[in-house]
Structures are given as C-alpha cells and as structure tokens.
Amino acid sequence: MNLADLNQIARAMVAPGKGILAADESSGTIKKRFDVIGVESTETNRRDYREMLFRSNEAMSDYVSGVILYDETIWQNAADGTPLVKLIEQAGSIPGIKVDEGTQPLPNCPGETITVGLDKLAERLAKYYKQGARFAKWRAVIDIDTTRGVPTHTAIMTNAHALARYAALCQQAQIVPIVEPEVLMDGAHDIDTCYNVTEWVLKETFQQLYFQRVALEGMILKPNMAVPGKKSANKASVQEVAEKTVKLLKACVPSAVPGIAFLSGGQSDEEATAHLDAMNKIGGLPWGLTFSYGRALQAAPQKAWSGKAENVAAGQAAFTHRARMNSLAAKGEWSAELETKKAA
Ligand SMILES: O=P(O)(O)OC[C@H]1O[C@](O)(COP(=O)(O)O)[C@@H](O)[C@@H]1O
C-alpha cells in the first residue's frame, strides 16, 4: 500500500467546494427512481441517464470531485462508444465503484441486516482498479426501532467488522475506501435517539477499522447526519441538525481522516444543502466536510429529464444547479436566495 497516494486521492475527493456524485444505485434502487418519472429501467435508459450526468461539463469539472459507479456502469460505453469512465476522467473527476453486494437478513436479529460482498473482493478490486476506479464504497445499513430493541449490538458490531474488512482490502488494492455506516431516517425516533445510535455506530466502526489496521489517512467516511426520523413529531431546525452533527462527528471521527462526505438519506434537496452549509458555517473543522449525495443531487435532474432525449439540456441544467448549490454549501457560502438564481 502506498499511503501517500491514497491520502492524495482522499484529499482530492473532499477538495474545497467539491463533493461526490453517488450514481451507484443498484438495479432495484434505480428502478424505484425511474418508476417515479415513468421511465422503464432498461440498460440503455440507465446508460443514457448517467451519460447525461457525466456530460454536464460545469458540474463535473467544477463541483464533482468523484463519481460512485455501479458495476454495470463502470463497463458501459456512451452512445458514441466512449467509455463512461473516460467521460468522468476527462472532466477531471475521479471514478469510484460500489463494491458491496447489498444486504441479507442477519441471523438471530429479526429485521436487521448484514451487508455482504467480502468473498472474492480482492479479485474484484484488482479488476476495478484496472478499469480506472481509484476509490470504492460499501454501505452498512442500521435501522432504529426502539420498540423492538433495534439496533442490536450484534448488528452494529457485525456491520462495522465487515466495513473494516472491506476498507483493509481496498487499501491493499490501492483504492481509497468510502466507509458508509448509514443509520436510517425511517421511523418516529427523535434527533437525540439518532445522535446516540450514530455515536454508537461510529465508535464501533472506528474501533473495527483500528483492529483491521486501516490507515485513517487513506479513507473517507460517509455518515448520516443527526436528524429526527421521518415520522417523528419533533422536527429539528437546520441549526440544531448542524450543531448536533458537528458535535457528534467531533466526538467520534479522528482528525487523521481527510474528509467526511454525507449521504442524503431521503432529506429533500434543499434540506440536504442547507444542513451541509450550516455545518461548514460553524467552521473550525479538522476534516473536509462535503456531500456524497444520491437522491439530493439527482431527484431534480431525473424529473427534468423524464427519459426524453429533448430534455437532456434541462436535466443537465438541473443537475448543474444542485451541484453548484452543494459546492457552495461545502464552503459555507450557500444561502436560500441563491436557489432561485438559476444557471447563468
Ligand atoms: O442501491 P443501494 O445499494 O441500496 O444504495 C442506495 C444509495 O445510497 C447511497 O449510499 C446514498 O444515497 P442517498 O444520498 O440518496 O441517501 C448511494 O451511494 C446509493 O446509491
């Protein structure tokens, strides 16, 4: 492992004003997104949609440091035969790859899951590296349901262990691991419950990373923010989310980690941007703090595109606008008024 090179890539992923486009929806997830806009999830439609994003020059060159791809996409060519990976590289952005193989029920823990995909991961990473991937992503999913005693320590520990094993294998393959332990927003829990569970999950994750000898300087953390559950009666202000999330991360994430790139987890586009901006306005943070959004970057372009070739420019404009807003938020320079000023 060359740690200096891993560190350089990790720092580029969270360079000031830049963040990550999570375009790694698995087949099931992209079908759900396409269902919303009435588009059939065929291989060609998925390719056309993602090609539209990767050909958004301003967004890809100025605001997007890296793109997380799904296995299908990393091998695909654009309509003119150019590999999609090349489009990303030509824009100055870094290709990355989702390497987990989804979740399975965790034995003895009803309703909880373990993320799988460690078998043969070393071989898969070597192939992805050859294809241009310089970072990878693995998502662990932790649910909150206090009425059933969920999450269990079993689920947290087992998922943290798998994340750490994945991260060690990535670094051995000269690939920067994005470590994503997602505490879901589903449920009626309040923000403090989310805070406490996320603290538990992050503490366990960093312990397991230490046990697997993962170099923190060569990884990126992709956490959820401290937010109330979607069905909670107690809403939280932007400032409360920002203050609690920063406090939580400072208590759990060593400063050797170059950067933290949040998932959006079902927040609205503007909420995800406002929260990131408020955290960066607090300032004095030991790591880069940016976005690695899926839905919060793509909901608007998906709607504008709606599967029609004549809407490609509108889809790209919508994507560029969200990427620009989040770039500003990553510097603490966003304001709600800027949302109405569309692309020049
Ligand atoms: O298809 P999967 O593997 O369930 O992943 C869902 C998505 O979750 C993410 O980790 C975060 O996405 P969101 O920002 O929409 O929460 C994405 O990278 C990924 O595409």
The ligand as an SDF file (V2000), in Angstrom:
LIG
                    3D

 20 20  0  0  0  0  0  0  0  0999 V2000
  -28.8020    0.8750   -4.2440 O   0  0  0  0  0  0  0  0  0  0  0  0
  -28.2750    0.8190   -2.8510 P   0  0  0  0  0  0  0  0  0  0  0  0
  -27.0620   -0.0500   -2.7710 O   0  0  0  0  0  0  0  0  0  0  0  0
  -29.3150    0.4560   -1.8580 O   0  0  0  0  0  0  0  0  0  0  0  0
  -27.7270    2.2630   -2.4610 O   0  0  0  0  0  0  0  0  0  0  0  0
  -28.5640    3.3610   -2.3360 C   0  0  0  0  0  0  0  0  0  0  0  0
  -27.8140    4.6960   -2.3280 C   0  0  0  0  0  0  0  0  0  0  0  0
  -27.4060    5.0610   -1.0330 O   0  0  0  0  0  0  0  0  0  0  0  0
  -26.2760    5.9440   -1.1150 C   0  0  0  0  0  0  0  0  0  0  0  0
  -25.2510    5.3610   -0.3830 O   0  0  0  0  0  0  0  0  0  0  0  0
  -26.6460    7.3020   -0.5470 C   0  0  0  0  0  0  0  0  0  0  0  0
  -27.6650    7.8350   -1.3400 O   0  0  0  0  0  0  0  0  0  0  0  0
  -28.6290    8.9860   -0.8020 P   0  0  0  0  0  0  0  0  0  0  0  0
  -27.8190   10.2480   -0.7920 O   0  0  0  0  0  0  0  0  0  0  0  0
  -29.7540    9.0160   -1.7980 O   0  0  0  0  0  0  0  0  0  0  0  0
  -29.0730    8.5770    0.5760 O   0  0  0  0  0  0  0  0  0  0  0  0
  -25.8870    5.9900   -2.5870 C   0  0  0  0  0  0  0  0  0  0  0  0
  -24.4930    5.9870   -2.7640 O   0  0  0  0  0  0  0  0  0  0  0  0
  -26.5640    4.7700   -3.1460 C   0  0  0  0  0  0  0  0  0  0  0  0
  -26.8250    4.9400   -4.5000 O   0  0  0  0  0  0  0  0  0  0  0  0
  1  2  2  0
  2  3  1  0
  2  4  1  0
  2  5  1  0
  5  6  1  0
  6  7  1  0
  7  8  1  0
  7 19  1  0
  8  9  1  0
  9 10  1  0
  9 11  1  0
  9 17  1  0
 11 12  1  0
 12 13  1  0
 13 14  2  0
 13 15  1  0
 13 16  1  0
 17 18  1  0
 17 19  1  0
 19 20  1  0
M  END
$$$$
